[in-house]
Amino acid sequence: MDEQLKKRIEDVIGGHKIVLFMKGTKSFPQCGFSATVVEVLKRTNADFHTVNILQDPDIRQGLKDFSSWPTFPQLYVDGKFVGGCDIVRDMYAAGELQPVIDRALGRAAS
């Protein structure tokens, strides 16, 4: 991956506490996996930023190399890669996601 693309990705991740790289948008997800993660994040009352990878093929391909994760969506919290749909959904079901979100947003644990 070229340095310019790496910096673009790092700037997006560093510029937001919670970033979801997804197919579509928060209000119009364009795949079931992305829709699932959006719904989970809404249930945590998280304020999160989304990036529509369908509109940016460079980000779409570059992020696979950046994260060493081949699929989307990809969730980043506090600059760290959390995972894709299955991991996020499982963390939420186990009660593990809410504390991660709360810490990132500076909220008291729920």
Secondary structure by P-SEA (a helix, b strand, c coil): ccaaaaaaaaaaaaaccbbbbccccccccccaaaaaaaaaaaaaccccccccccccaaaaaaaaaacccccccbbbccccccccaaaaaaaaaaaaaaaaaaaaaccccc
